[in-house]
């Protein structure tokens, strides 16, 4: 049996899948996890170049922003989410 590498982007077919995936990344609480999730969504939605053009940022800048060592500004994250047809919302944390 031949194995193939797992690519998260291949499994992000619907907007519902993408929203659930990004919410899970936010729940993790680690910024690097969210950046990786955004990178995977970008790949699923046509690639970094396509997202960069739609968001109005340079492709090189977006690669740096979504890298493991990226530290994006909130306005960049908001522009990326808008370009993906998504929005950021805040919810109250459940009491422990």
N, C-alpha and C positions, 0 to 999 in steps of 0.2 A: 504494500500500500504506500502510495506516495504522499508525503506530507507537504503542506504549504504553509508559509508563515502567516500568522494571524495579523490581520490589519483591522484595527478598530473602525477606521473610516468605511470599510466595506459593510459594516453592520449598522451604520447610521443612515438608514434609508428615508425615514419619515421625520417630519418636524417633531412629532411626539417622541420618537426615539432620541432625537437631538436634545430636546428639552429635558427629558429624564436623565440623560447622560451628563449634561452640564449641571443639573441640580445635584446629582450624586457627587460630582467633582467639587462643587461648592460645599457640600456637607462634610467632605473630608477635612476641610479647613486649611489645607496646605496650598499656598499660592502656586507652587510648581505643578501640582495636580491639575489645577484649573487651567494653567497655561498649556499643559499637554492636551487637555480635553479640547480647548479652543483650537489647538493645532490640528487635532484629529477631525474636528468638525469642519475646519477650513478645507482639509484634504477631501472630505466627503462631499463638500459643496463646490467642487471644481478646482480646488488647489489654492495655494497661498497667493499666487499671482492674480487670480480672479478676485479673491477676497480683498486684496490690497487695492486693486483698481476700484472696486465697489465702495470700499471704505475711504478712499481718497488718501491713502498712505503709500509710500514706496514699498515695493516688494522686499527690498533688502532690509528696510526698517521693520517690516512685519516679521521677517524671519528672525531678526534679533529679538524683537518683542516677545515672540512666542517660543523662544529658545528656553532651555532649562534654566538658564541664568538670567532670563528676561525679567525686567521690572517695569512693566508698562504703567503709564499714567492712566488715571481713571477715564480721561477723555478718549484715550486710544481704545480702551476696553469698550466704552460706550459706542464708539464709531464702529468697532468690529461687530458688536451685537446688533446694531442697527443694520449693518450690511448683511447680516445673516437673517434679518427679519425677526430678531428677538429683542427682548428688553430685560433689564435687571430689576428685580423687585426685592423688597425686604419683608421678612416675616418674623414674628415673635418666636423666640426659642422656647421649646417646651420645658417646663420646670422639671428638675431632676427628682 
